[in-house]
């Protein structure tokens, strides 16, 4: 399980190296569940385009944001590493800032996940998610 950790590397080449290493250490038949920040989401793209220093000072982004990739590139990256991609999608369809600031009831957050079934899921999901298996 890699829950939005690989996207803290500064370059996509390092993400690719990490995915190859995950493939190497995972047992045959083993399952990888991976999420990366979704660059297709307009809010994520805006955050990534802004300078880190001011965002960190106001506490909006208290961690380094590195390289990431969209769903097509992630599928290709996993395939090139030797994984069989079983499912690709987008998750967390409520902006994190709104979820933290407004603290909506859990049922509303769960209901927002229905957007993951829509064709626009990569515009609303905060993360690209993949389930892949090592053959």
KAZI-V215752 format. One record per backbone hydrogen bond with DSSP energy under -1.0 kcal/mol. CO is the residue of the C=O (numbers start at 1). NH is the residue of the N-H. If there is no record, write none. Layout:
BEGIN
co->CO nh->NH
co->CO nh->NH
END
This chain:
BEGIN
co->2 nh->4
co->2 nh->35
co->5 nh->8
co->6 nh->9
co->7 nh->66
co->9 nh->67
co->11 nh->15
co->12 nh->16
co->13 nh->17
co->14 nh->18
co->15 nh->19
co->16 nh->20
co->17 nh->21
co->18 nh->22
co->19 nh->23
co->20 nh->24
co->21 nh->25
co->22 nh->26
co->27 nh->30
co->30 nh->134
co->32 nh->132
co->33 nh->2
co->34 nh->130
co->35 nh->4
co->36 nh->128
co->38 nh->41
co->41 nh->45
co->42 nh->46
co->43 nh->47
co->44 nh->48
co->45 nh->49
co->46 nh->50
co->51 nh->55
co->52 nh->56
co->53 nh->57
co->54 nh->58
co->55 nh->60
co->55 nh->61
co->56 nh->59
co->70 nh->74
co->71 nh->75
co->72 nh->76
co->73 nh->77
co->74 nh->78
co->75 nh->79
co->76 nh->80
co->77 nh->81
co->78 nh->83
co->79 nh->82
co->84 nh->133
co->87 nh->131
co->89 nh->129
co->91 nh->127
co->92 nh->126
co->95 nh->99
co->96 nh->100
co->97 nh->101
co->98 nh->102
co->99 nh->103
co->105 nh->108
co->105 nh->109
co->106 nh->110
co->107 nh->111
co->108 nh->112
co->111 nh->114
co->112 nh->115
co->113 nh->116
co->114 nh->117
co->115 nh->118
co->118 nh->121
co->120 nh->123
co->120 nh->124
co->121 nh->125
co->126 nh->38
co->127 nh->91
co->128 nh->36
co->129 nh->89
co->130 nh->34
co->131 nh->86
co->131 nh->87
co->132 nh->32
co->133 nh->84
co->134 nh->29
END
